[in-house]
Amino acid sequence: MIKDPFARLNLDREVLTVSQLNGRARVLLEDVFSHIWVEGEISNLARPASGHIYFTLKDSGAQVRCALFRQNAQRVRQALKDGLAVKVRGKVSLFEGRGDYQLILDTVEPAGDGALRLAFEALKEKLSSEGLFSSERKSPLPAHPQHIGIVSSPTGAVIRDIISVFRRRAPQVKLTLIPTAVQGREAITQIVRALQLADSRGFDAIILARGGGSLEDLWCFNEEAVARAVDACVTPIVSAVGHETDVSISDFVADVRAPTPSAAAELLAPDSGDLLRRLETLQRRLVMRMQGRLAHDRLRLDGLARRLRHPGERLRQQAQRLDDLDMRMRRAFEQRLIGRRHRLEQLQTRLAGQHPGRVLAMLKQRLDALAQRLPRAMGEQLKTRQRLLQGQMQTLHVVSPLATLGRGYSILLDDHGQAIRSAEQTRTGQRLKARLGDGELDVRVEDNHLTPVTLSLLD
């Protein structure tokens, strides 16, 4: 193995074999031109049974041989043919067996505004006009996340790099992988589903990550369905797709773009060392602030203590005043009691002079006298009333119709109990009631003699 392809030949005029020369030339070319883009036109295209693709890339003044091995050839979307203008990416190498200078390719895409580039720009312009890239739609990343979701492939260096960064900077943060394919047509549906699942899990933030690759490899992150799924996420999302130079539609829609998956992890992983140093600084500031506050309060307390009278002295004064009030209250109570007692004696003397027994005796004598007069007055009044009643009964009997009935007369009454005083009040066939001195009779009017009677002359 040649360690330094730039090593000069020694003074002894080292002689190289052809194999050594081609080997050193290959290493030199691959080291200097390890990752370059070249544009030209395809000619002499060959597809052997091995699956590799060989062709010549030329322009108006020169040409170079190109080799696209099977693994990379399977990722090329467009059909390659002679005369097609393309842009290729790869490294400059040397086929040592023939000493042929060639390009070993990993990416082939249409030259100029190729199909994918045109699709990329069209979708970018469409989503930008809808406002999906505006800063107003971006959510800030949490300063101290506790649980982060990672939407990426479960295999490969990406997930290991992210875990390594969090283990080093913030081992307390919990990571959850939402696995998905990150390349090919089937990856679009899986990425959309994974983003929806991650957004529903309540993570503090989401990392959408994939390693580097060609435009075709990263194309699933340029699909409209994936872009709209990223925009629909309520959870803050960091897009880390490809290398630093790779840009995808998902990067524009996401809240934050990270150049690499490791950089995305560093954005969300607070450095424990920085946090500890900040905590120590805050702790020192807190101690100094507390010491200053205590010193200030101590001075204020000393000033108040000098102005403060001892509570014992005030208590003694209050106790003395309380004793004085107690003695004054007792003297006032005794004086008031003596006055009330004297007033009671006066009232008792007056009450004895107006004892109700004397009044009751006088009233009893009067009651006895009235009790004796009452029966006599009632008997006399009763006799007077009896005599008056008898006289009125005799007078009533004289004018009473019953007396008239007793002499043989009767009273005719109609159905309503009204007395019949005239024949005109009757009609032929009417039933009347005759009231006698003793009993009643039912009678019928045969003729009231008010209507002339017609007699037949022949009878």
C-alpha positions as CSV (number, residue, x, y, z in Angstrom):
1,M,0.0,0.0,0.0
2,I,1.5,3.4,-1.0
3,K,1.2,5.8,2.0
4,D,2.2,9.0,0.2
5,P,1.4,9.2,-3.5
6,F,3.2,12.6,-3.7
7,A,6.6,11.1,-2.5
8,R,9.4,12.1,-4.7
9,L,11.7,9.6,-6.3
10,N,14.9,9.2,-4.3
11,L,18.3,10.3,-5.6
12,D,19.1,6.8,-6.6
13,R,16.5,7.2,-9.4
14,E,14.0,4.6,-8.2
15,V,12.6,2.7,-11.1
16,L,8.9,1.9,-10.9
17,T,7.1,-0.9,-12.6
18,V,4.1,-0.2,-14.7
19,S,1.8,-1.6,-12.0
20,Q,3.5,0.7,-9.4
21,L,3.1,3.7,-11.6
22,N,-0.6,3.0,-12.4
23,G,-1.2,2.3,-8.7
24,R,0.4,5.6,-7.6
25,A,-1.5,7.4,-10.3
26,R,-4.8,5.9,-9.2
27,V,-4.3,6.8,-5.5
28,L,-3.3,10.3,-6.5
29,L,-6.3,10.9,-8.7
30,E,-8.8,9.4,-6.2
31,D,-7.3,11.5,-3.4
32,V,-7.5,14.8,-5.2
33,F,-10.7,14.2,-7.2
34,S,-12.7,12.2,-4.6
35,H,-16.1,13.9,-5.0
36,I,-16.7,16.0,-8.2
37,W,-19.6,16.8,-10.6
38,V,-19.0,16.7,-14.4
39,E,-21.4,17.6,-17.2
40,G,-21.4,16.1,-20.7
41,E,-23.1,13.9,-23.3
42,I,-23.3,10.1,-23.1
43,S,-21.9,8.0,-26.0
44,N,-20.8,4.4,-26.4
45,L,-23.2,3.2,-23.7
46,A,-22.7,-0.4,-22.8
47,R,-24.8,-2.7,-20.4
48,P,-23.1,-6.0,-19.8
49,A,-24.8,-8.9,-18.0
50,S,-23.1,-8.0,-14.7
51,G,-25.5,-5.0,-14.3
52,H,-22.7,-2.4,-14.5
53,I,-23.0,0.5,-17.0
54,Y,-20.1,1.8,-19.0
55,F,-20.2,4.9,-21.3
56,T,-18.1,7.8,-22.5
57,L,-18.8,11.3,-21.3
58,K,-17.9,13.9,-23.9
59,D,-18.2,17.5,-24.8
60,S,-17.0,19.4,-28.0
61,G,-13.3,19.2,-27.1
62,A,-12.7,16.0,-24.9
63,Q,-14.1,12.8,-23.5
64,V,-13.6,10.6,-20.5
65,R,-14.6,7.0,-19.7
66,C,-17.2,6.5,-17.0
67,A,-18.2,3.4,-14.9
68,L,-21.5,3.1,-13.0
69,F,-21.5,-0.1,-11.0
70,R,-24.7,-2.1,-10.4
71,Q,-25.5,-0.9,-6.9
72,N,-25.5,2.7,-8.0
73,A,-27.0,2.0,-11.4
74,Q,-30.2,0.6,-9.7
75,R,-30.9,4.0,-8.1
76,V,-30.8,5.9,-11.4
77,R,-34.4,6.8,-12.4
78,Q,-34.1,8.1,-15.9
79,A,-33.3,5.9,-18.9
80,L,-29.7,6.4,-20.1
81,K,-29.0,6.5,-23.8
82,D,-26.5,7.8,-26.2
83,G,-26.8,11.5,-26.8
84,L,-28.4,12.2,-23.4
85,A,-26.9,15.3,-21.7
86,V,-26.3,14.4,-18.0
87,K,-24.6,15.6,-14.9
88,V,-22.6,12.9,-13.1
89,R,-21.0,12.7,-9.6
90,G,-18.1,10.5,-8.7
91,K,-14.4,10.2,-8.2
92,V,-11.6,10.3,-10.8
93,S,-9.7,6.9,-10.9
94,L,-7.5,4.8,-13.1
95,F,-8.1,1.3,-14.4
96,E,-4.7,0.0,-13.6
97,G,-4.9,-3.0,-15.9
98,R,-5.0,-0.9,-19.1
99,G,-3.9,2.4,-17.6
100,D,-7.2,4.0,-18.7
101,Y,-8.3,7.3,-17.0
102,Q,-12.0,7.0,-15.9
103,L,-14.7,8.3,-13.6
104,I,-16.3,6.0,-11.0
105,L,-19.8,7.3,-10.7
106,D,-22.4,7.2,-7.9
107,T,-25.0,9.6,-9.3
108,V,-26.4,10.4,-12.7
109,E,-29.1,13.0,-13.4
110,P,-30.2,15.0,-16.4
111,A,-28.0,18.0,-17.2
112,G,-29.2,21.5,-16.8
113,D,-32.7,21.7,-15.4
114,G,-33.3,18.0,-15.3
115,A,-36.6,16.3,-14.6
116,L,-36.0,16.0,-10.8
117,R,-34.6,19.5,-10.5
118,L,-37.6,20.9,-12.4
119,A,-40.0,18.9,-10.2
120,F,-38.2,20.1,-7.1
121,E,-38.4,23.8,-8.1
122,A,-42.1,23.5,-9.2
123,L,-43.1,22.0,-5.8
124,K,-40.9,24.5,-3.9
125,E,-42.6,27.4,-5.7
126,K,-46.1,25.9,-5.1
127,L,-45.6,25.3,-1.4
128,S,-43.9,28.7,-0.9
129,S,-46.9,30.4,-2.5
130,E,-49.2,28.6,0.0
131,G,-47.1,30.0,2.9
132,L,-45.7,26.6,4.1
133,F,-42.2,28.1,4.3
134,S,-43.2,31.3,6.1
135,S,-41.6,32.0,9.5
136,E,-45.0,32.6,11.1
137,R,-45.7,28.8,10.8
138,K,-42.5,27.8,12.5
139,S,-42.6,26.6,16.1
140,P,-39.7,27.3,18.5
141,L,-37.7,24.3,19.7
142,P,-38.1,23.4,23.4
143,A,-35.1,24.5,25.5
144,H,-35.1,21.4,27.7
145,P,-36.9,18.6,26.0
146,Q,-37.6,15.4,28.0
147,H,-38.8,13.0,25.3
148,I,-37.9,13.2,21.6
149,G,-39.2,11.2,18.7
150,I,-36.9,10.2,15.8
151,V,-38.4,9.4,12.4
152,S,-35.6,7.5,10.5
153,S,-34.3,4.2,9.4
154,P,-33.6,1.8,12.2
155,T,-30.4,0.7,10.5
156,G,-27.4,2.8,9.5
157,A,-25.2,5.4,11.0
158,V,-27.8,8.1,11.3
159,I,-29.6,6.6,14.4
160,R,-26.3,5.7,16.0
161,D,-24.9,9.2,15.5
162,I,-28.1,10.8,17.1
163,I,-28.0,8.4,20.1
164,S,-24.2,9.1,20.5
165,V,-24.8,12.9,20.6
166,F,-27.6,12.6,23.2
167,R,-25.6,10.1,25.3
168,R,-22.7,12.5,25.4
169,R,-24.6,15.8,25.8
170,A,-28.0,15.0,27.5
171,P,-28.3,11.4,28.7
172,Q,-31.4,12.3,30.6
173,V,-33.5,12.8,27.4
174,K,-35.6,9.9,26.4
175,L,-35.5,8.9,22.7
176,T,-38.1,6.9,20.8
177,L,-37.5,5.7,17.3
178,I,-40.4,5.6,14.8
179,P,-38.9,3.4,12.1
180,T,-39.5,4.0,8.4
181,A,-37.9,3.5,5.1
182,V,-36.0,6.6,3.9
183,Q,-35.5,5.7,0.2
184,G,-37.6,4.4,-2.7
185,R,-41.3,4.9,-3.6
186,E,-42.6,2.9,-0.6
187,A,-40.8,5.3,1.7
188,I,-43.2,8.1,1.0
189,T,-46.2,6.4,2.6
190,Q,-44.1,5.1,5.5
191,I,-42.7,8.5,6.3
192,V,-46.1,10.2,6.2
193,R,-47.5,7.5,8.6
194,A,-44.5,7.7,10.9
195,L,-44.8,11.5,11.1
196,Q,-48.5,11.2,12.0
197,L,-47.8,8.6,14.6
198,A,-44.9,10.7,16.1
199,D,-47.1,13.8,16.3
200,S,-49.8,11.9,18.2
201,R,-47.4,10.5,20.8
202,G,-46.9,13.9,22.6
203,F,-43.1,14.2,22.0
204,D,-41.4,17.5,22.9
205,A,-39.8,17.5,19.5
206,I,-39.4,15.3,16.4
207,I,-36.2,14.7,14.3
208,L,-36.7,13.7,10.7
209,A,-33.3,12.3,9.7
210,R,-31.6,10.5,6.8
211,G,-28.0,10.2,5.7
212,G,-26.5,11.6,2.6
213,G,-27.1,10.3,-0.9
214,S,-27.9,11.3,-4.5
215,L,-30.8,13.4,-5.5
216,E,-32.7,10.2,-6.4
217,D,-31.8,8.7,-3.0
218,L,-33.2,11.8,-1.1
219,W,-36.2,12.3,-3.5
220,C,-38.8,10.9,-1.1
221,F,-38.2,14.0,1.1
222,N,-39.1,16.2,-1.9
223,E,-42.5,14.7,-2.3
224,E,-45.6,16.8,-1.7
225,A,-47.2,14.2,0.6
226,V,-44.2,14.2,2.9
227,A,-44.0,18.0,2.9
228,R,-47.6,18.4,3.9
229,A,-47.2,15.7,6.6
230,V,-44.3,17.8,8.0
231,D,-46.4,20.9,7.9
232,A,-49.3,19.2,9.6
233,C,-47.2,18.3,12.7
234,V,-48.1,20.3,15.8
235,T,-45.0,19.1,17.5
236,P,-41.8,21.1,16.6
237,I,-39.9,19.2,14.0
238,V,-36.2,19.4,12.9
239,S,-35.3,18.2,9.4
240,A,-31.9,16.7,8.9
241,V,-31.8,15.1,5.5
242,G,-28.5,14.4,3.7
243,H,-25.2,16.2,4.0
244,E,-24.7,19.9,4.5
245,T,-25.0,20.7,0.8
246,D,-28.2,18.6,0.3
247,V,-31.4,20.6,0.5
248,S,-34.9,19.0,0.5
249,I,-38.4,20.3,0.5
250,S,-38.8,18.9,4.0
251,D,-36.0,21.2,5.1
252,F,-38.0,24.3,4.0
253,V,-41.3,23.1,5.6
254,A,-39.8,21.9,8.9
255,D,-39.6,24.3,11.9
256,V,-35.8,24.1,11.8
257,R,-33.3,22.6,9.3
258,A,-30.1,20.9,10.5
259,P,-27.2,20.3,8.1
260,T,-26.7,16.8,9.5
261,P,-28.5,14.4,11.8
262,S,-25.8,14.9,14.4
263,A,-26.3,18.7,14.2
264,A,-30.1,18.1,14.7
265,A,-29.3,16.1,17.8
266,E,-27.1,18.9,19.1
267,L,-29.9,21.4,18.6
268,L,-32.2,19.5,20.8
269,A,-29.7,18.1,23.3
270,P,-28.8,20.7,25.9
271,D,-25.1,20.3,26.9
272,S,-25.0,18.9,30.4
273,G,-21.7,20.6,31.0
274,D,-23.1,24.0,30.0
275,L,-26.1,23.5,32.2
276,L,-23.9,22.6,35.1
277,R,-21.7,25.6,34.6
278,R,-24.8,27.8,34.3
279,L,-26.2,26.2,37.4
280,E,-23.0,26.9,39.4
281,T,-23.0,30.5,38.2
282,L,-26.6,30.9,39.3
283,Q,-25.9,29.2,42.6
284,R,-23.0,31.7,43.2
285,R,-25.2,34.6,42.3
286,L,-27.9,33.3,44.6
287,V,-25.5,32.9,47.5
288,M,-24.2,36.4,47.0
289,R,-27.7,37.8,46.7
290,M,-28.8,36.0,49.9
291,Q,-25.8,37.2,51.8
292,G,-26.4,40.8,50.7
293,R,-30.0,40.5,51.6
294,L,-29.2,39.0,55.0
295,A,-26.7,41.8,55.8
296,H,-29.2,44.4,54.8
297,D,-32.0,42.8,56.9
298,R,-29.6,42.4,59.8
299,L,-28.8,46.2,59.8
300,R,-32.5,47.0,59.5
301,L,-33.2,44.6,62.4
302,D,-30.6,46.3,64.6
303,G,-32.1,49.7,63.9
304,L,-35.6,48.4,64.7
305,A,-34.4,46.7,67.9
306,R,-33.0,50.0,69.2
307,R,-36.3,51.8,68.5
308,L,-38.4,49.0,70.0
309,R,-39.5,49.2,73.6
310,H,-39.5,46.0,75.6
311,P,-43.0,44.5,75.7
312,G,-42.6,43.7,79.4
313,E,-42.8,47.4,80.3
314,R,-45.9,47.9,78.2
315,L,-47.5,44.8,79.8
316,R,-46.8,46.1,83.3
317,Q,-48.4,49.5,82.4
318,Q,-51.4,47.7,81.0
319,A,-51.7,45.5,84.1
320,Q,-51.6,48.5,86.4
321,R,-54.3,50.2,84.3
322,L,-56.4,47.0,84.4
323,D,-56.2,46.9,88.2
324,D,-57.3,50.5,88.5
325,L,-60.3,49.9,86.2
326,D,-61.2,46.8,88.2
327,M,-61.3,48.8,91.5
328,R,-63.3,51.6,89.9
329,M,-65.8,49.0,88.6
330,R,-66.2,47.4,92.0
331,R,-66.8,50.7,93.8
332,A,-69.4,51.8,91.1
333,F,-71.1,48.4,91.4
334,E,-71.4,48.7,95.2
335,Q,-72.7,52.2,95.0
336,R,-75.3,51.2,92.4
337,L,-76.3,48.2,94.6
338,I,-76.9,50.4,97.7
339,G,-79.0,52.8,95.6
340,R,-81.1,50.0,94.3
341,R,-81.6,48.5,97.7
342,H,-82.8,51.9,99.1
343,R,-85.2,52.3,96.3
344,L,-86.6,48.8,96.9
345,E,-87.3,49.6,100.6
346,Q,-89.2,52.7,99.6
347,L,-91.3,50.8,97.1
348,Q,-92.0,48.1,99.7
349,T,-93.3,50.8,102.1
350,R,-95.6,52.2,99.5
351,L,-96.8,48.8,98.6
352,A,-97.6,47.9,102.2
353,G,-99.8,51.1,102.4
354,Q,-101.7,50.0,99.3
355,H,-102.1,46.3,100.0
356,P,-104.7,44.7,97.7
357,G,-106.3,42.8,100.6
358,R,-108.3,45.9,101.6
359,V,-109.5,46.6,98.1
360,L,-110.5,43.0,97.7
361,A,-112.5,43.1,101.0
362,M,-114.5,46.2,99.9
363,L,-115.1,44.6,96.5
364,K,-116.3,41.4,98.2
365,Q,-118.9,43.3,100.2
366,R,-120.2,45.1,97.2
367,L,-120.4,41.8,95.3
368,D,-122.4,40.2,98.0
369,A,-124.9,43.1,98.0
370,L,-125.2,42.9,94.3
371,A,-125.7,39.2,94.4
372,Q,-128.7,39.6,96.8
373,R,-130.3,42.3,94.6
374,L,-129.9,40.4,91.3
375,P,-132.5,37.6,92.0
376,R,-135.1,40.1,93.1
377,A,-134.6,42.3,90.1
378,M,-134.6,39.4,87.7
379,G,-137.9,38.0,89.2
380,E,-139.6,41.4,88.9
381,Q,-138.4,41.9,85.4
382,L,-139.6,38.4,84.4
383,K,-143.1,39.1,85.8
384,T,-143.3,42.4,83.9
385,R,-142.3,40.7,80.7
386,Q,-144.8,37.9,81.1
387,R,-147.7,40.3,81.6
388,L,-146.6,42.2,78.5
389,L,-146.4,39.0,76.5
390,Q,-149.8,37.9,77.5
391,G,-151.3,41.2,76.5
392,Q,-149.6,41.1,73.1
393,M,-150.8,37.4,72.6
394,Q,-154.4,38.4,73.2
395,T,-154.1,41.3,70.8
396,L,-152.5,39.1,68.2
397,H,-155.2,36.4,68.6
398,V,-157.9,39.0,67.9
399,V,-156.4,39.9,64.5
400,S,-155.1,36.5,63.6
401,P,-156.7,34.7,60.6
402,L,-156.6,31.5,62.6
403,A,-159.2,32.9,64.9
404,T,-161.4,33.6,61.8
405,L,-160.9,30.1,60.6
406,G,-162.0,28.8,64.0
407,R,-165.3,30.5,63.4
408,G,-165.9,28.4,60.3
409,Y,-164.1,30.3,57.6
410,S,-161.4,28.9,55.2
411,I,-158.6,30.4,53.1
412,L,-158.0,29.3,49.5
413,L,-154.3,29.1,48.5
414,D,-152.9,28.5,45.0
415,D,-149.9,26.3,44.0
416,H,-147.5,29.0,45.2
417,G,-149.2,29.4,48.6
418,Q,-150.7,32.8,47.6
419,A,-154.2,33.6,49.1
420,I,-157.0,33.8,46.5
421,R,-158.8,37.1,47.1
422,S,-160.8,37.3,43.8
423,A,-162.5,35.0,41.4
424,E,-160.5,36.6,38.7
425,Q,-157.3,35.0,40.2
426,T,-158.7,31.5,39.3
427,R,-159.5,29.6,36.1
428,T,-161.8,26.8,35.4
429,G,-160.3,23.4,36.4
430,Q,-157.6,25.0,38.6
431,R,-156.7,23.0,41.7
432,L,-156.5,25.0,45.0
433,K,-155.8,24.2,48.6
434,A,-158.4,25.2,51.2
435,R,-157.0,25.8,54.7
436,L,-159.6,25.3,57.5
437,G,-159.4,25.9,61.2
438,D,-158.5,22.3,61.6
439,G,-156.8,20.7,58.5
440,E,-156.7,21.3,54.8
441,L,-158.7,20.3,51.7
442,D,-157.8,20.0,48.0
443,V,-160.5,21.6,45.8
444,R,-160.9,22.2,42.0
445,V,-162.6,25.2,40.4
446,E,-165.6,24.0,38.5
447,D,-166.8,27.5,37.5
448,N,-165.6,30.9,38.5
449,H,-168.7,32.5,36.9
450,L,-166.6,34.8,34.9
451,T,-167.5,33.2,31.5
452,P,-171.2,33.3,30.4
453,V,-172.9,29.8,30.4
454,T,-174.6,28.9,27.1
455,L,-177.6,26.7,27.4
456,S,-179.1,24.7,24.6
457,L,-182.7,25.7,23.8
458,L,-183.6,22.3,22.7
459,D,-182.7,20.7,26.1
